[in-house]
Amino acid sequence: MAAEAELSALLTESRRFPPPADFARDSNAQPEIYERAHLDRLKFWSEQASRLKWDEPWDQVLDWQAPFARWFVGGKLNASVNCVDRHVEAGNGERIAYHWIGEPEGETRDISYAQLKDMVCQAANALTELGVAKGDRVAIYMPMIPETVVAMLACARIGAPHTVVFAGFSADALRNRIIDCDARLVITADGGFRRGTATALKPAVDNAVAGLDGVRNVLVVRRTGQPVDWDDARDRWWHDVVAGQSTEHTAPAHDSEHPLYVMYTSGTTAKPKGILHTTGGYLTHVSATHRLVFDIKPESDVFWTAADIGWVTGHSYIVYGPLANGTTSVLYEGTPDAGGRDRWWRIVEEKQVSILYTAPTTIRTFMKWGEQFPGAHDLSSLRLLGSVGEPINPEAWIWYRKHIGGDRCPVVDTWWQTETGGIMITPLPGITATKPGSAMTAFPGISVDVLDNGGKPVDNGGGGVLVVTEPWPGMLRGIWGDDERYRQTYWSRFDELYFAGDGAKRDVDGDIWLLGRVDDVMNVSGHRISTTEVESALVSHPSVAEAAVVGATDAITGQGIVAFVTVKGDAALDSKAGEQLIADLREHVAEQIGKIARPRQILLTPELPKTRSGKIMRRLLRDVAEHRELGDVTTLADPTVVNMIDEMMATTTHPEE
Ligand code: WT7
């Protein structure tokens, strides 16, 4: 068969990859699990919860006052004890918790569960000495180093909810998050390593906390050794405050619903939402999904979620899920091409990684680089591959399975969100015959549906929007400080159903395919970015009058940010001034939000296409940005505007395209 015909045969909706025999036989999840969970959902979840260590048992599995849920009501536990102490007490203290791999070649640290316990206890004692009390919020702005995990677990241990802010966010973005959750301590590092150079973090923190009286201390890990400005009254070195502490710390038992963390994520407005997760239900959800979706065998597996701890994927599947299951994980600091385009495959070979979990955008980058890089390494330790963060196109799925998984490893495409806490729709590797590009079915104990605009479930073969129809243990408990927004965003579209904001279809077999966001949220390299947030960053620049931002399909990053901007005053810019302004605007967005939100392309246009009532027609701009035939323009106040923009777009190229 010709290669193309072969590919298209592989890509038909009904083409399935059944589980390999060894998976079917030895897998943690056996087929009866779906039926069992379906018959008694709450019993299923309480069985999962029972695998954790509780200081006091719960007296009610679920209290559901829609849209507010409480799980394992009355139960008490400590997340840090469940992630660390428990494994040491069970005699597994020598097991490696993390193979940490720094970006600079040769810099590695293996940290056992016993060592991790000592580090977490010391940090918990240090936080207490700094006056951090149960309920206080702590912001964490760190590179990918073991101390980041230690800081999170120390917070969890004393009951101080953490808010980890991805280190790629700007000082302004960090400041807004610190203010929103009123953090009293910020934990950071002098800097981190990125593509061979030391980048700074402390200056961003200095700017972020300037004038904020609520932030009483900044605790700084020395990572790179670069010089930093120092405020004697406020700043403390981690090695001064933590290292001398006792390695003993008696962990208090926290209520099952005690806040564990707040993670900010972009919505359809300019202000990010603080997604609140609590303790017992969240830990139950992430540990159960980690164990069953990844078929974790803690004695032998080496698990690698190649994501940043600053996103929910890192929280749930680098930190809480794997540690709760006593797993050995890889924690890698750098970029995939630091030290060569085969860096990941060297890590897999050296650390004998058995399960790899990453995003489609990274897989597509590897495809572009070529199969010779993975091909040069022995990847036979791998037994399972996962994908997360955006829809995976069937070509990338097939490539991943073939060139990374040796046509041997099942691929699990896992759909979930910051709000869901953990995986919701996924194959189970020992049970599900997978289809390239489909996340398949709801995890046991999870109920989802695809509804049409009128709120009616679609038939097989139909498309609509995704909803979750029953509360689940890892669900967000609200938006920090804004119950009304919580109701509005997730629970107002359909009565008592969770609206995810994703389009979905059911194929002829009823299996689910995720189709991307249906709101004004973009997905760039698996990162959720709000069009409104980028627009408001652009219009905060003194030269900008109006801005419209759309996500345009991008072969590597899924979507790319394209901005249409009109400038103030009527002075026409010459091309040199125009180029300068575009460069300034990209920098301005990086400062306001972070480099990840920098538009791929900015087009300066004399006008934006608007309806007669003055609404910007983003749909048409998306057509323009994707070089598509323009859709219906009859509702426009002035149809010539969009044609003009379309022509400008056709004649402009951008270096990053
Ligand atoms: C949005 C959530 C889940 C952790 C990383 C992103 C998209 C996520 C998939 C998938 C298709 C996916 C959705 C979702 N998404 N996983 N397997 N297939 N789309 O977390 O930043 O909260 O973004 O990512 O659009 O709503 P997030």
Boltz pocket constraint, residues with backbone or C-beta under 6 A from the ligand:
constraints:
  - pocket:
      binder: B
      contacts: [[A, 265], [A, 312], [A, 313], [A, 387], [A, 388], [A, 389], [A, 390], [A, 391], [A, 392], [A, 413], [A, 414], [A, 415], [A, 416], [A, 417], [A, 418], [A, 419], [A, 425], [A, 439], [A, 500], [A, 501], [A, 502], [A, 514], [A, 515], [A, 516], [A, 517], [A, 523], [A, 526], [A, 527], [A, 528]]
      max_distance: 6.0
